[in-house]
Amino acid sequence: MGDLRIRAVDGDGMLEQWRYAHNVVVPPAALSLAGARARLGRYRLVNAYLGEELVGCSTVRPPTGDEAVATVIARVLPGFRRRGFGAVIYEDGLAHARGLGAETVETCVLAVNEDGLRFAGRRGFVEVDRYVLDGEDEEWVDLRLTASAGQ
């Protein structure tokens, strides 16, 4: 995998790179720069680089509620898929969520993203919900990490 570096988003340049990767992977949920800034204020946003080239990004939503549920979302740009980068990005996000005290981990995948659904399934996630947001057409899948996986 060479020189894969994972860096927390810091500054507008990195935020714009994170937003680019997010928007390429999930175009129905494309964010403006203002929307990305709002997420940066609430969540841990990370970029992954191979050398200086952007490979993907991740979002970790901190644990909430009685079950301490955190959300970990790893995104890999199409040209870098099936090379193990997603696993590294995901493991980094999972470790961060666990460090924040997450007892339960979830993720969210666009239903048409078969690669993403397979990736989550191989890591022990199981589907808990499918839905279409009000006024939208795209179906989303919420998945939860099984108790025996990722511990």
Backbone torsions as a table, in degrees:
resi	resn	phi	psi	omega
1	MET	NA	-3.4	174.5
2	GLY	66.6	-137.4	-169.7
3	ASP	-100.6	56.5	179.4
4	LEU	-73.6	122.4	179.1
5	ARG	-116.4	136.5	177.9
6	ILE	-114.8	124.6	-175.1
7	ARG	-133.0	133.5	173.9
8	ALA	-63.5	140.0	179.9
9	VAL	-63.2	128.1	-179.9
10	ASP	-143.2	110.4	178.6
11	GLY	95.1	164.5	-175.6
12	ASP	-65.1	-36.0	-179.7
13	GLY	-62.7	-46.9	178.7
14	MET	-68.1	-36.1	178.4
15	LEU	-64.0	-39.9	178.0
16	GLU	-64.7	-37.3	176.1
17	GLN	-65.5	-43.4	177.9
18	TRP	-59.6	-46.0	-179.2
19	ARG	-61.8	-40.8	178.1
20	TYR	-59.1	-51.9	-179.2
21	ALA	-61.2	-45.4	177.8
22	HIS	-55.7	-49.8	-174.6
23	ASN	-69.2	-32.1	176.8
24	VAL	-68.1	-41.8	-175.2
25	VAL	-78.1	-36.4	-179.1
26	VAL	-129.1	69.3	-177.1
27	PRO	-56.8	-31.4	178.8
28	PRO	-66.0	-18.4	-179.9
29	ALA	-112.7	29.3	-178.2
30	ALA	-54.0	138.3	-177.7
31	LEU	-111.0	145.2	168.8
32	SER	-78.4	171.0	176.2
33	LEU	-62.3	-37.9	177.9
34	ALA	-63.8	-40.7	177.8
35	GLY	-64.6	-39.6	177.2
36	ALA	-65.9	-40.6	177.6
37	ARG	-60.7	-40.2	179.3
38	ALA	-62.7	-41.1	178.0
39	ARG	-65.7	-38.4	179.4
40	LEU	-60.9	-30.8	177.7
41	GLY	-73.8	-20.1	-176.0
42	ARG	-110.3	-29.5	-170.9
43	TYR	-126.1	166.4	171.9
44	ARG	-88.7	119.2	177.5
45	LEU	-110.1	134.5	-174.7
46	VAL	-133.9	144.2	170.8
47	ASN	-110.7	149.0	175.2
48	ALA	-118.6	134.9	-176.3
49	TYR	-127.5	141.4	169.4
50	LEU	-106.0	105.9	-168.1
51	GLY	64.4	-119.5	177.8
52	GLU	-103.3	-1.9	-175.3
53	GLU	-88.9	130.5	178.2
54	LEU	-67.4	127.4	-179.7
55	VAL	-104.5	-36.7	-177.1
56	GLY	179.5	-166.2	-178.1
57	CYS	-154.6	171.3	174.4
58	SER	-146.0	162.6	174.7
59	THR	-131.2	133.9	172.0
60	VAL	-122.5	116.0	174.0
61	ARG	-90.4	127.7	-174.5
62	PRO	-65.8	160.2	-178.5
63	PRO	-60.7	142.2	176.8
64	THR	-139.2	161.1	173.1
65	GLY	75.6	177.1	-178.5
66	ASP	-62.5	-30.3	-179.1
67	GLU	-88.5	1.9	-178.1
68	ALA	48.8	58.2	-177.1
69	VAL	-86.3	121.4	173.4
70	ALA	-109.8	155.5	176.4
71	THR	-116.0	129.9	177.6
72	VAL	-121.1	121.7	-179.9
73	ILE	-125.6	120.3	176.6
74	ALA	-108.6	134.7	179.6
75	ARG	-127.1	134.0	178.7
76	VAL	-123.8	131.2	178.1
77	LEU	-62.8	144.7	-173.0
78	PRO	-50.7	-39.6	-177.7
79	GLY	-69.6	-8.4	-177.2
80	PHE	-115.7	5.2	-177.6
81	ARG	-73.3	158.7	177.4
82	ARG	63.0	31.8	178.0
83	ARG	-127.0	8.3	177.3
84	GLY	91.5	-4.2	-178.2
85	PHE	-67.4	-38.5	179.8
86	GLY	-59.8	-38.9	179.7
87	ALA	-63.5	-41.3	179.5
88	VAL	-66.6	-43.5	179.6
89	ILE	-63.8	-44.9	179.1
90	TYR	-61.9	-48.1	-178.8
91	GLU	-59.6	-38.6	176.5
92	ASP	-61.9	-46.2	179.0
93	GLY	-64.7	-40.9	179.2
94	LEU	-63.4	-44.2	178.8
95	ALA	-61.8	-39.6	178.7
96	HIS	-64.9	-45.3	179.5
97	ALA	-60.9	-44.1	178.2
98	ARG	-62.4	-39.1	177.6
99	GLY	-63.3	-26.3	176.5
100	LEU	-84.4	-1.7	178.4
101	GLY	97.5	14.7	179.6
102	ALA	-61.6	128.4	173.4
103	GLU	-99.0	-26.3	179.6
104	THR	-130.2	140.2	-179.5
105	VAL	-124.6	134.2	176.6
106	GLU	-123.8	166.6	172.1
107	THR	-144.7	168.2	-179.5
108	CYS	-135.2	132.6	-176.6
109	VAL	-133.6	138.2	172.3
110	LEU	-64.0	128.3	-171.5
111	ALA	-57.4	-32.3	-179.7
112	VAL	-76.3	-8.5	-180.0
113	ASN	-84.8	80.1	-177.2
114	GLU	-62.3	-36.9	177.1
115	ASP	-60.7	-43.7	-179.8
116	GLY	-65.2	-39.3	178.3
117	LEU	-67.1	-40.7	176.6
118	ARG	-64.5	-42.8	178.9
119	PHE	-57.3	-48.2	-179.9
120	ALA	-64.2	-43.2	179.8
121	GLY	-61.4	-38.8	178.7
122	ARG	-67.0	-20.4	179.9
123	ARG	-97.8	6.4	174.6
124	GLY	97.0	8.9	176.8
125	PHE	-80.3	143.1	174.9
126	VAL	-125.0	147.3	-178.6
127	GLU	-66.8	134.2	175.9
128	VAL	-119.5	-18.3	-178.7
129	ASP	-164.5	147.5	170.3
130	ARG	-128.3	139.7	-176.1
131	TYR	-160.6	162.1	172.4
132	VAL	-121.0	128.0	-179.7
133	LEU	-68.8	148.5	179.8
134	ASP	-52.1	129.5	177.8
135	GLY	78.4	4.8	-178.1
136	GLU	-113.7	171.2	179.2
137	ASP	-114.3	-23.8	-173.1
138	GLU	-79.5	138.7	177.5
139	GLU	-92.0	138.4	179.0
140	TRP	-116.2	153.1	178.8
141	VAL	-124.7	123.4	171.4
142	ASP	-94.5	134.5	-178.7
143	LEU	-129.0	150.0	-179.4
144	ARG	-124.1	137.2	176.6
145	LEU	-70.0	127.3	179.8
146	THR	-65.5	154.2	-175.1
147	ALA	-58.7	-32.6	-176.9
148	SER	-83.6	-14.6	-178.4
149	ALA	-97.9	148.3	172.8
150	GLY	68.7	16.0	-179.2
151	GLN	-89.5	NA	NA
